[in-house]
Amino acid sequence: CVWDMQGRKYFLFGTGVFGAGVAYNHLRDPPDSSELLSGPYLIKKHYLKRHVGCFGCTQSCHRYTEVETGPYAGTYTLGPEFETFSALGAGVGISDPETVIKANDLVGEMGLDSISTGVVIQWAMESYERGVLTRLDTEGLDLKFGNDEALLKLIPMIAKREGKIGELLAQGVKRASERIGKNSYKWALCNSKGLEQSRVETRAVKSYALAFAVNPRGADHLHTECIAAGGGTGEMRDLLERITGEHWPNSATYYPEIVKWHEDIYAAADSLGFCAFTCTSAMAILEEEMAEIYSLAIGRDIGKDEIMLVGERVLNLEKCFNVREGADRSLDDLPWRIMNEPLPSGQVTSKKWLDEMLDRYYTLHGWDLDTSWPTPTTLEKLGLDDCAAYIRGFRDSGKEAKRLGDSCN
């Protein structure tokens, strides 16, 4: 099948159609040439060499690509994945697949995350084009969007904290924008938690907007992948109807319910050792199948509701950890650009919309609407008595959570 051949390298022909594709640091739509970063093009031009999977897996979503000629000849690397093609490709204004394959190889060798690396470079390029950064700041590099040479030089400089620009960008986009100032937080694609946003256009795809805002570790798709919200298959539409009680397409607007279900199934899958990809993207293993497999493994019947309860307990523990570290509702936000600069189509994720969604989302969880903290009653129902006692003591002491940062919203 096409999916089996392309795996997660489906940039233009998948998420671009879905409305999730982004380019030029969320400034404008991907150019037509971005189809060069798509799965079909990689196959057509023989960049894709083989696919591999975890032991016993028939999905085999990992792919190896190779550049055989030109300046990057001999580059043979695992990937790139969709997120990398976006972050280190269209996001920095580059449509040449060989450049992205080489960039993917570099970040892999140097232990860098391709999303965070791409997002902080996008911020630097926009800062350079706006005149906030100059060649004096960039070690002489011309950091205009689309400069493939500058991209490939920057990656090792970031890894080694080399020069002023390497030292600056190695701190991540939140701290880099704080250090530079000059309103550069307005094009820094992170929320107040600081993690660079995964490559989804959250002004258009609202389920991901809410998921990224409430994610305990920041705007990360691997905590809550809401791909079912797109309704791209019959299985996804059936799932949405089951979650929301509404028929498609009305079911796709129940964002808090959709996010909560995906959070719980993701956490349960992680706890049980299942592949998140097959659970929430391929829709092959859901809570019923998890319960059946787990029951066979332990010799005791476990129902699907108990499986989802595991996920809910995990999420509440994560939330309590953040409360201990000073987090409150103010950190459940989105990047400034996402909430203040509409797309050409007029779409924007406003603060008013987000506040309404947060109220519904917290209510579903049984959390306090003002602070976003889990209530002691909710934690006790989940069997998390020690966490309940901590929250009760923290709340009754009159302490207020310190704000961890506000530069990216």
C-alpha positions as a Markdown table, in Angstrom:
| # | Residue | x | y | z |
|---|---|---|---|---|
| 1 | Cys | 0.0 | 0.0 | 0.0 |
| 2 | Val | 1.1 | 3.6 | -0.4 |
| 3 | Trp | 1.3 | 4.1 | 3.4 |
| 4 | Asp | 3.6 | 1.1 | 3.7 |
| 5 | Met | 5.9 | 2.4 | 1.0 |
| 6 | Gln | 6.0 | 6.0 | 2.3 |
| 7 | Gly | 5.7 | 5.6 | 6.0 |
| 8 | Arg | 5.7 | 9.0 | 7.8 |
| 9 | Lys | 7.3 | 10.8 | 4.8 |
| 10 | Tyr | 4.1 | 12.2 | 3.5 |
| 11 | Phe | 4.7 | 15.9 | 3.8 |
| 12 | Leu | 2.7 | 17.6 | 1.1 |
| 13 | Phe | 0.4 | 14.7 | 0.3 |
| 14 | Gly | -0.6 | 14.0 | 3.8 |
| 15 | Thr | -0.5 | 16.7 | 6.4 |
| 16 | Gly | -0.4 | 19.5 | 3.8 |
| 17 | Val | -3.8 | 18.4 | 2.6 |
| 18 | Phe | -4.9 | 18.0 | 6.2 |
| 19 | Gly | -4.0 | 21.6 | 6.9 |
| 20 | Ala | -1.0 | 20.8 | 9.2 |
| 21 | Gly | 1.9 | 21.6 | 6.9 |
| 22 | Val | 3.9 | 24.7 | 7.8 |
| 23 | Ala | 6.7 | 26.6 | 6.2 |
| 24 | Tyr | 8.9 | 29.7 | 6.8 |
| 25 | Asn | 8.4 | 29.6 | 10.6 |
| 26 | His | 4.6 | 29.7 | 10.2 |
| 27 | Leu | 4.8 | 32.9 | 8.1 |
| 28 | Arg | 3.3 | 31.5 | 4.9 |
| 29 | Asp | 2.1 | 28.4 | 3.2 |
| 30 | Pro | 4.6 | 25.9 | 1.8 |
| 31 | Pro | 5.6 | 26.6 | -1.8 |
| 32 | Asp | 4.6 | 24.3 | -4.6 |
| 33 | Ser | 8.1 | 22.9 | -4.7 |
| 34 | Ser | 7.5 | 21.4 | -1.3 |
| 35 | Glu | 6.1 | 18.3 | -3.1 |
| 36 | Leu | 9.8 | 17.5 | -3.6 |
| 37 | Leu | 9.8 | 16.6 | 0.1 |
| 38 | Ser | 6.9 | 14.1 | -0.3 |
| 39 | Gly | 7.0 | 10.3 | -0.1 |
| 40 | Pro | 6.1 | 9.8 | -3.7 |
| 41 | Tyr | 9.0 | 12.0 | -4.9 |
| 42 | Leu | 11.5 | 10.1 | -2.7 |
| 43 | Ile | 10.3 | 6.9 | -4.2 |
| 44 | Lys | 10.3 | 8.2 | -7.8 |
| 45 | Lys | 13.9 | 9.6 | -7.5 |
| 46 | His | 15.2 | 6.5 | -5.7 |
| 47 | Tyr | 16.2 | 8.2 | -2.5 |
| 48 | Leu | 14.2 | 5.7 | -0.5 |
| 49 | Lys | 16.4 | 2.5 | -0.1 |
| 50 | Arg | 14.7 | 0.3 | 2.4 |
| 51 | His | 12.3 | 0.2 | 5.3 |
| 52 | Val | 12.7 | -1.4 | 8.7 |
| 53 | Gly | 10.6 | -1.9 | 11.8 |
| 54 | Cys | 10.7 | -3.1 | 15.3 |
| 55 | Phe | 10.9 | -6.8 | 15.9 |
| 56 | Gly | 7.9 | -8.6 | 14.6 |
| 57 | Cys | 6.3 | -5.4 | 13.3 |
| 58 | Thr | 4.5 | -5.5 | 9.9 |
| 59 | Gln | 4.2 | -1.7 | 9.7 |
| 60 | Ser | 7.9 | -1.0 | 9.4 |
| 61 | Cys | 7.6 | 2.8 | 9.6 |
| 62 | His | 11.3 | 3.6 | 9.6 |
| 63 | Arg | 12.9 | 4.3 | 6.3 |
| 64 | Tyr | 16.5 | 4.6 | 5.1 |
| 65 | Thr | 17.4 | 7.2 | 2.5 |
| 66 | Glu | 20.6 | 7.8 | 0.5 |
| 67 | Val | 22.0 | 10.5 | -1.6 |
| 68 | Glu | 24.1 | 8.9 | -4.4 |
| 69 | Thr | 25.4 | 11.9 | -6.4 |
| 70 | Gly | 26.2 | 15.6 | -5.9 |
| 71 | Pro | 27.8 | 17.3 | -2.9 |
| 72 | Tyr | 26.1 | 15.1 | -0.4 |
| 73 | Ala | 26.9 | 11.8 | -2.1 |
| 74 | Gly | 27.3 | 8.9 | 0.3 |
| 75 | Thr | 24.9 | 10.3 | 2.9 |
| 76 | Tyr | 22.9 | 7.3 | 4.1 |
| 77 | Thr | 20.6 | 8.0 | 7.0 |
| 78 | Leu | 17.6 | 6.7 | 9.0 |
| 79 | Gly | 14.7 | 9.0 | 8.0 |
| 80 | Pro | 14.0 | 11.8 | 7.5 |
| 81 | Glu | 10.5 | 11.7 | 9.1 |
| 82 | Phe | 7.7 | 14.1 | 8.3 |
| 83 | Glu | 8.6 | 16.4 | 11.2 |
| 84 | Thr | 12.2 | 16.7 | 10.0 |
| 85 | Phe | 11.1 | 17.4 | 6.4 |
| 86 | Ser | 9.0 | 20.2 | 7.8 |
| 87 | Ala | 11.4 | 21.6 | 10.5 |
| 88 | Leu | 14.6 | 21.4 | 8.4 |
| 89 | Gly | 13.0 | 21.7 | 5.0 |
| 90 | Ala | 9.9 | 23.8 | 4.3 |
| 91 | Gly | 10.2 | 25.4 | 7.7 |
| 92 | Val | 13.5 | 27.0 | 6.7 |
| 93 | Gly | 12.4 | 27.6 | 3.2 |
| 94 | Ile | 14.2 | 24.6 | 1.6 |
| 95 | Ser | 12.6 | 22.2 | -0.8 |
| 96 | Asp | 15.7 | 20.2 | -1.9 |
| 97 | Pro | 15.3 | 16.7 | -0.5 |
| 98 | Glu | 19.1 | 16.1 | -0.6 |
| 99 | Thr | 19.8 | 19.0 | 1.7 |
| 100 | Val | 17.2 | 17.8 | 4.2 |
| 101 | Ile | 18.5 | 14.2 | 4.0 |
| 102 | Lys | 22.0 | 15.6 | 4.8 |
| 103 | Ala | 20.6 | 17.8 | 7.6 |
| 104 | Asn | 18.8 | 14.8 | 9.1 |
| 105 | Asp | 22.1 | 12.9 | 9.0 |
| 106 | Leu | 23.9 | 15.7 | 10.8 |
| 107 | Val | 21.3 | 16.1 | 13.7 |
| 108 | Gly | 21.3 | 12.4 | 14.1 |
| 109 | Glu | 25.1 | 12.1 | 14.4 |
| 110 | Met | 25.2 | 15.0 | 16.8 |
| 111 | Gly | 22.4 | 14.0 | 19.1 |
| 112 | Leu | 20.1 | 16.9 | 18.3 |
| 113 | Asp | 16.4 | 16.9 | 18.1 |
| 114 | Ser | 15.4 | 17.7 | 14.5 |
| 115 | Ile | 12.2 | 19.6 | 15.5 |
| 116 | Ser | 13.8 | 21.8 | 18.1 |
| 117 | Thr | 16.9 | 22.4 | 15.9 |
| 118 | Gly | 14.7 | 23.3 | 12.9 |
| 119 | Val | 12.4 | 25.6 | 14.9 |
| 120 | Val | 15.3 | 27.6 | 16.5 |
| 121 | Ile | 17.0 | 28.0 | 13.1 |
| 122 | Gln | 13.7 | 29.2 | 11.7 |
| 123 | Trp | 13.5 | 31.8 | 14.4 |
| 124 | Ala | 17.1 | 32.8 | 13.7 |
| 125 | Met | 16.4 | 33.2 | 10.0 |
| 126 | Glu | 13.3 | 35.3 | 10.6 |
| 127 | Ser | 15.2 | 37.4 | 13.1 |
| 128 | Tyr | 18.0 | 37.9 | 10.5 |
| 129 | Glu | 15.5 | 38.9 | 7.8 |
| 130 | Arg | 13.9 | 41.4 | 10.2 |
| 131 | Gly | 17.3 | 42.9 | 11.1 |
| 132 | Val | 17.1 | 41.7 | 14.7 |
| 133 | Leu | 20.2 | 39.5 | 14.1 |
| 134 | Thr | 23.0 | 40.7 | 11.8 |
| 135 | Arg | 26.1 | 39.1 | 10.3 |
| 136 | Leu | 28.0 | 40.3 | 13.4 |
| 137 | Asp | 25.7 | 38.0 | 15.4 |
| 138 | Thr | 25.8 | 35.0 | 13.0 |
| 139 | Glu | 29.5 | 34.6 | 12.5 |
| 140 | Gly | 29.1 | 36.0 | 9.0 |
| 141 | Leu | 26.4 | 33.5 | 7.9 |
| 142 | Asp | 23.7 | 34.8 | 5.6 |
| 143 | Leu | 20.7 | 33.4 | 7.5 |
| 144 | Lys | 18.0 | 34.1 | 4.9 |
| 145 | Phe | 15.3 | 31.5 | 4.5 |
| 146 | Gly | 16.3 | 29.0 | 1.8 |
| 147 | Asn | 20.0 | 29.2 | 2.4 |
| 148 | Asp | 21.0 | 25.5 | 2.5 |
| 149 | Glu | 24.7 | 26.2 | 3.1 |
| 150 | Ala | 23.9 | 28.2 | 6.2 |
| 151 | Leu | 21.5 | 25.5 | 7.5 |
| 152 | Leu | 24.2 | 22.8 | 7.2 |
| 153 | Lys | 26.8 | 25.0 | 8.9 |
| 154 | Leu | 24.5 | 26.0 | 11.7 |
| 155 | Ile | 23.7 | 22.4 | 12.9 |
| 156 | Pro | 27.3 | 21.5 | 14.0 |
| 157 | Met | 27.7 | 25.0 | 15.4 |
| 158 | Ile | 24.7 | 24.5 | 17.6 |
| 159 | Ala | 25.8 | 21.1 | 18.7 |
| 160 | Lys | 29.3 | 22.5 | 19.7 |
| 161 | Arg | 28.0 | 25.9 | 21.0 |
| 162 | Glu | 30.4 | 27.3 | 18.5 |
| 163 | Gly | 30.6 | 31.1 | 18.1 |
| 164 | Lys | 28.0 | 33.6 | 19.3 |
| 165 | Ile | 25.2 | 32.2 | 17.1 |
| 166 | Gly | 25.9 | 28.6 | 18.1 |
| 167 | Glu | 25.9 | 29.5 | 21.8 |
| 168 | Leu | 22.6 | 31.4 | 21.3 |
| 169 | Leu | 20.7 | 28.8 | 19.4 |
| 170 | Ala | 21.9 | 25.9 | 21.6 |
| 171 | Gln | 19.7 | 27.4 | 24.4 |
| 172 | Gly | 16.5 | 26.7 | 22.4 |
| 173 | Val | 14.1 | 29.2 | 21.0 |
| 174 | Lys | 12.5 | 30.3 | 24.3 |
| 175 | Arg | 15.8 | 31.3 | 26.0 |
| 176 | Ala | 17.3 | 32.6 | 22.7 |
| 177 | Ser | 14.3 | 35.0 | 22.2 |
| 178 | Glu | 14.5 | 36.1 | 25.8 |
| 179 | Arg | 18.2 | 36.9 | 25.4 |
| 180 | Ile | 17.8 | 38.8 | 22.2 |
| 181 | Gly | 14.6 | 40.6 | 23.1 |
| 182 | Lys | 13.3 | 43.1 | 20.6 |
| 183 | Asn | 9.9 | 41.4 | 20.5 |
| 184 | Ser | 11.5 | 38.3 | 19.0 |
| 185 | Tyr | 9.2 | 36.1 | 21.2 |
| 186 | Lys | 6.5 | 37.0 | 18.7 |
| 187 | Trp | 8.0 | 34.6 | 16.2 |
| 188 | Ala | 9.4 | 32.1 | 18.6 |
| 189 | Leu | 7.4 | 28.9 | 18.1 |
| 190 | Cys | 7.1 | 27.6 | 21.6 |
| 191 | Asn | 4.6 | 28.2 | 24.5 |
| 192 | Ser | 5.4 | 29.2 | 28.0 |
| 193 | Lys | 6.7 | 25.7 | 28.8 |
| 194 | Gly | 9.5 | 26.3 | 26.4 |
| 195 | Leu | 9.5 | 23.3 | 24.1 |
| 196 | Glu | 9.6 | 24.0 | 20.4 |
| 197 | Gln | 6.3 | 23.3 | 18.7 |
| 198 | Ser | 5.9 | 20.2 | 16.6 |
| 199 | Arg | 5.2 | 20.8 | 13.0 |
| 200 | Val | 1.5 | 21.4 | 12.9 |
| 201 | Glu | -0.3 | 24.5 | 11.9 |
| 202 | Thr | -2.3 | 25.0 | 15.1 |
| 203 | Arg | -4.2 | 27.9 | 13.7 |
| 204 | Ala | -6.0 | 25.5 | 11.4 |
| 205 | Val | -5.9 | 22.2 | 13.2 |
| 206 | Lys | -7.7 | 23.0 | 16.5 |
| 207 | Ser | -7.4 | 19.6 | 18.1 |
| 208 | Tyr | -3.6 | 19.8 | 18.1 |
| 209 | Ala | -3.8 | 23.4 | 19.3 |
| 210 | Leu | -5.6 | 22.3 | 22.5 |
| 211 | Ala | -3.4 | 19.2 | 22.8 |
| 212 | Phe | -0.2 | 21.3 | 22.5 |
| 213 | Ala | -1.4 | 23.9 | 25.0 |
| 214 | Val | -2.2 | 21.4 | 27.8 |
| 215 | Asn | 0.6 | 19.0 | 27.1 |
| 216 | Pro | 2.6 | 18.7 | 30.4 |
| 217 | Arg | 5.9 | 18.9 | 28.6 |
| 218 | Gly | 5.1 | 21.4 | 25.9 |
| 219 | Ala | 3.9 | 21.4 | 22.3 |
| 220 | Asp | 4.9 | 17.8 | 21.6 |
| 221 | His | 2.9 | 15.5 | 19.2 |
| 222 | Leu | 4.4 | 12.4 | 20.8 |
| 223 | His | 2.4 | 12.9 | 24.0 |
| 224 | Thr | -1.0 | 13.4 | 22.3 |
| 225 | Glu | -1.2 | 12.6 | 18.6 |
| 226 | Cys | -4.8 | 13.7 | 17.6 |
| 227 | Ile | -4.6 | 12.4 | 14.1 |
| 228 | Ala | -8.1 | 10.8 | 14.3 |
| 229 | Ala | -9.5 | 14.4 | 14.5 |
| 230 | Gly | -8.9 | 14.7 | 10.8 |
| 231 | Gly | -11.5 | 12.0 | 10.0 |
| 232 | Gly | -9.4 | 10.7 | 7.1 |
| 233 | Thr | -10.6 | 7.1 | 7.3 |
| 234 | Gly | -13.8 | 5.3 | 8.3 |
| 235 | Glu | -12.1 | 4.0 | 11.4 |
| 236 | Met | -11.2 | 7.5 | 12.5 |
| 237 | Arg | -14.8 | 8.8 | 11.9 |
| 238 | Asp | -16.2 | 5.8 | 13.8 |
| 239 | Leu | -13.8 | 6.5 | 16.7 |
| 240 | Leu | -14.8 | 10.2 | 16.8 |
| 241 | Glu | -18.4 | 9.2 | 17.0 |
| 242 | Arg | -17.7 | 6.8 | 19.8 |
| 243 | Ile | -15.7 | 9.5 | 21.7 |
| 244 | Thr | -18.2 | 12.3 | 21.2 |
| 245 | Gly | -21.6 | 10.7 | 20.6 |
| 246 | Glu | -21.9 | 12.9 | 17.4 |
| 247 | His | -21.7 | 12.0 | 13.7 |
| 248 | Trp | -19.0 | 13.3 | 11.5 |
| 249 | Pro | -18.2 | 16.1 | 10.8 |
| 250 | Asn | -19.8 | 17.6 | 13.9 |
| 251 | Ser | -17.8 | 15.1 | 16.0 |
| 252 | Ala | -14.5 | 16.8 | 15.0 |
| 253 | Thr | -15.4 | 19.9 | 16.9 |
| 254 | Tyr | -15.5 | 18.2 | 20.3 |
| 255 | Tyr | -11.8 | 19.1 | 20.9 |
| 256 | Pro | -11.6 | 18.6 | 24.7 |
| 257 | Glu | -13.1 | 15.1 | 24.5 |
| 258 | Ile | -10.9 | 14.2 | 21.5 |
| 259 | Val | -7.7 | 15.4 | 23.3 |
| 260 | Lys | -8.6 | 13.7 | 26.5 |
| 261 | Trp | -9.2 | 10.3 | 24.8 |
| 262 | His | -5.9 | 10.6 | 22.9 |
| 263 | Glu | -4.0 | 11.5 | 26.0 |
| 264 | Asp | -5.3 | 8.5 | 27.9 |
| 265 | Ile | -4.7 | 6.0 | 25.1 |
| 266 | Tyr | -1.2 | 7.3 | 24.5 |
| 267 | Ala | -0.3 | 7.1 | 28.2 |
| 268 | Ala | -1.8 | 3.6 | 28.4 |
| 269 | Ala | 0.1 | 2.5 | 25.3 |
| 270 | Asp | 3.4 | 3.9 | 26.7 |
| 271 | Ser | 2.8 | 2.1 | 30.0 |
| 272 | Leu | 2.0 | -1.2 | 28.4 |
| 273 | Gly | 4.9 | -1.1 | 25.8 |
| 274 | Phe | 2.7 | -0.7 | 22.8 |
| 275 | Cys | 3.7 | 1.3 | 19.7 |
| 276 | Ala | 1.9 | 4.6 | 19.9 |
| 277 | Phe | 2.0 | 4.8 | 16.1 |
| 278 | Thr | -0.2 | 1.7 | 15.7 |
| 279 | Cys | -2.5 | 2.8 | 18.5 |
| 280 | Thr | -3.3 | 6.3 | 17.6 |
| 281 | Ser | -2.3 | 6.8 | 14.0 |
| 282 | Ala | -3.0 | 3.5 | 12.4 |
| 283 | Met | -6.0 | 2.8 | 14.7 |
| 284 | Ala | -5.0 | -0.9 | 14.8 |
| 285 | Ile | -4.8 | -1.4 | 18.6 |
| 286 | Leu | -7.3 | 0.6 | 20.7 |
| 287 | Glu | -8.4 | 0.1 | 24.3 |
| 288 | Glu | -10.3 | -3.1 | 23.6 |
| 289 | Glu | -7.4 | -4.8 | 22.0 |
| 290 | Met | -5.0 | -3.5 | 24.7 |
| 291 | Ala | -7.3 | -5.0 | 27.4 |
| 292 | Glu | -7.5 | -8.3 | 25.6 |
| 293 | Ile | -3.7 | -8.6 | 25.1 |
| 294 | Tyr | -2.9 | -7.5 | 28.6 |
| 295 | Ser | -5.5 | -9.9 | 30.1 |
| 296 | Leu | -3.9 | -12.8 | 28.2 |
| 297 | Ala | -0.5 | -11.8 | 29.4 |
| 298 | Ile | -1.3 | -11.6 | 33.1 |
| 299 | Gly | -4.0 | -14.2 | 33.4 |
| 300 | Arg | -6.6 | -11.9 | 34.8 |
| 301 | Asp | -9.5 | -10.2 | 33.0 |
| 302 | Ile | -8.9 | -6.4 | 32.5 |
| 303 | Gly | -11.6 | -4.3 | 30.8 |
| 304 | Lys | -11.1 | -1.4 | 28.4 |
| 305 | Asp | -12.2 | 1.1 | 31.0 |
| 306 | Glu | -9.4 | 0.0 | 33.3 |
| 307 | Ile | -6.9 | 0.5 | 30.5 |
| 308 | Met | -8.0 | 4.0 | 30.0 |
| 309 | Leu | -7.9 | 4.6 | 33.7 |
| 310 | Val | -4.2 | 3.8 | 33.6 |
| 311 | Gly | -3.8 | 6.6 | 31.1 |
| 312 | Glu | -5.8 | 9.0 | 33.2 |
| 313 | Arg | -3.7 | 8.2 | 36.3 |
| 314 | Val | -0.5 | 8.8 | 34.4 |
| 315 | Leu | -1.7 | 12.2 | 33.1 |
| 316 | Asn | -2.7 | 13.3 | 36.6 |
| 317 | Leu | 0.7 | 12.3 | 38.0 |
| 318 | Glu | 2.3 | 14.4 | 35.2 |
| 319 | Lys | 0.1 | 17.3 | 36.1 |
| 320 | Cys | 0.9 | 17.0 | 39.8 |
| 321 | Phe | 4.7 | 17.0 | 39.0 |
| 322 | Asn | 4.2 | 20.2 | 37.2 |
| 323 | Val | 2.2 | 21.7 | 40.0 |
| 324 | Arg | 5.1 | 20.9 | 42.4 |
| 325 | Glu | 7.4 | 22.7 | 40.0 |
| 326 | Gly | 5.3 | 25.9 | 40.0 |
| 327 | Ala | 3.0 | 25.4 | 37.0 |
| 328 | Asp | -0.6 | 26.7 | 36.8 |
| 329 | Arg | -3.2 | 27.5 | 34.1 |
| 330 | Ser | -1.2 | 30.4 | 32.7 |
| 331 | Leu | 1.3 | 27.9 | 31.2 |
| 332 | Asp | -1.3 | 26.1 | 29.2 |
| 333 | Asp | -1.0 | 28.5 | 26.3 |
| 334 | Leu | 0.2 | 28.7 | 22.7 |
| 335 | Pro | 2.9 | 30.6 | 20.8 |
| 336 | Trp | 2.2 | 34.3 | 20.3 |
| 337 | Arg | 2.1 | 34.0 | 16.6 |
| 338 | Ile | -0.5 | 31.3 | 16.7 |
| 339 | Met | -2.8 | 33.3 | 18.9 |
| 340 | Asn | -2.3 | 36.8 | 17.3 |
| 341 | Glu | -1.4 | 36.5 | 13.6 |
| 342 | Pro | -4.2 | 35.0 | 11.5 |
| 343 | Leu | -3.5 | 32.8 | 8.5 |
| 344 | Pro | -4.3 | 34.3 | 5.0 |
| 345 | Ser | -7.5 | 32.4 | 5.3 |
| 346 | Gly | -8.3 | 34.3 | 8.5 |
| 347 | Gln | -7.9 | 31.3 | 10.8 |
| 348 | Val | -6.4 | 32.0 | 14.2 |
| 349 | Thr | -6.5 | 30.3 | 17.6 |
| 350 | Ser | -7.6 | 33.1 | 19.8 |
| 351 | Lys | -7.2 | 33.4 | 23.6 |
| 352 | Lys | -11.0 | 33.5 | 23.9 |
| 353 | Trp | -11.3 | 30.2 | 22.1 |
| 354 | Leu | -8.5 | 28.6 | 24.1 |
| 355 | Asp | -9.9 | 29.7 | 27.4 |
| 356 | Glu | -13.3 | 28.1 | 26.5 |
| 357 | Met | -11.6 | 24.9 | 25.5 |
| 358 | Leu | -9.5 | 24.9 | 28.7 |
| 359 | Asp | -12.5 | 25.2 | 30.9 |
| 360 | Arg | -14.2 | 22.3 | 29.2 |
| 361 | Tyr | -11.0 | 20.2 | 29.2 |
| 362 | Tyr | -10.3 | 20.8 | 32.9 |
| 363 | Thr | -13.9 | 20.0 | 33.7 |
| 364 | Leu | -13.6 | 16.7 | 31.9 |
| 365 | His | -10.6 | 15.9 | 34.0 |
| 366 | Gly | -12.0 | 17.1 | 37.3 |
| 367 | Trp | -9.4 | 19.8 | 37.7 |
| 368 | Asp | -9.7 | 23.3 | 39.2 |
| 369 | Leu | -10.7 | 25.8 | 36.6 |
| 370 | Asp | -8.7 | 28.7 | 38.0 |
| 371 | Thr | -5.4 | 26.9 | 38.6 |
| 372 | Ser | -5.7 | 23.9 | 36.3 |
| 373 | Trp | -4.5 | 21.8 | 39.3 |
| 374 | Pro | -6.1 | 18.3 | 39.9 |
| 375 | Thr | -8.5 | 18.5 | 42.8 |
| 376 | Pro | -7.8 | 16.3 | 45.8 |
| 377 | Thr | -11.2 | 14.6 | 45.2 |
| 378 | Thr | -10.2 | 13.6 | 41.7 |
| 379 | Leu | -6.8 | 12.3 | 42.8 |
| 380 | Glu | -8.4 | 10.2 | 45.5 |
| 381 | Lys | -10.8 | 8.7 | 43.1 |
| 382 | Leu | -7.8 | 7.6 | 41.0 |
| 383 | Gly | -6.1 | 6.1 | 44.0 |
| 384 | Leu | -3.4 | 8.8 | 44.1 |
| 385 | Asp | -3.9 | 9.6 | 47.8 |
| 386 | Asp | -0.3 | 10.9 | 48.3 |
| 387 | Cys | -0.8 | 13.4 | 45.4 |
| 388 | Ala | -4.1 | 14.4 | 46.9 |
| 389 | Ala | -2.6 | 15.1 | 50.2 |
| 390 | Tyr | 0.2 | 17.2 | 48.6 |
| 391 | Ile | -2.2 | 19.3 | 46.5 |
| 392 | Arg | -4.5 | 19.8 | 49.5 |
| 393 | Gly | -1.6 | 21.0 | 51.6 |
| 394 | Phe | -0.1 | 23.1 | 48.8 |
| 395 | Arg | -3.5 | 24.8 | 48.2 |
| 396 | Asp | -4.4 | 25.3 | 51.9 |
| 397 | Ser | -1.0 | 26.9 | 52.6 |
| 398 | Gly | -2.0 | 29.8 | 50.4 |
| 399 | Lys | 1.0 | 29.4 | 48.1 |
| 400 | Glu | 0.7 | 30.5 | 44.5 |
| 401 | Ala | 2.5 | 28.8 | 41.7 |
| 402 | Lys | 5.4 | 30.8 | 40.3 |
| 403 | Arg | 5.2 | 31.6 | 36.6 |
| 404 | Leu | 8.0 | 29.7 | 34.9 |
| 405 | Gly | 8.2 | 32.0 | 31.8 |
| 406 | Asp | 6.1 | 34.1 | 29.6 |
| 407 | Ser | 8.3 | 35.1 | 26.7 |
| 408 | Cys | 6.8 | 32.8 | 24.1 |
| 409 | Asn | 3.1 | 33.8 | 24.5 |
